[in-house]
């Protein structure tokens, strides 16, 4: 039997990491918007622009810049938007965590073939799984 898992919000708590990172970014940029409004706007911008990326309308880096321009400042240059996004990304990566039931679940399914599926950017998704691989998951 083959069992497939999605990564974001199935194995890795993407929603909590994204919320935590957007709160951190809010504080770093001294946004005039209340934190809850900023977090909602950041999440809505992710949905809007990542969807455009998945449709092939814009590139991966451009969807990141579009998110920053939507929520932080529309007049930022590419370099400025990249710098703001880098701050968010560092906080996001620092907040990545497996859900508590992931390793016990995978242990119970150890007799099955397991696989990962994702619509996320492959480099980032592999990076998310790297700590899990060091805590007991095999890469085979």
Secondary structure as UniProt FT lines:
FT   STRAND          2..6
FT   TURN            9..11
FT   HELIX           14..29
FT   HELIX           35..54
FT   TURN            55..56
FT   HELIX           60..71
FT   TURN            74..75
FT   HELIX           78..94
FT   TURN            100..101
FT   HELIX           102..108
FT   TURN            109..111
FT   STRAND          113..117
FT   HELIX           122..134
FT   TURN            135..136
//
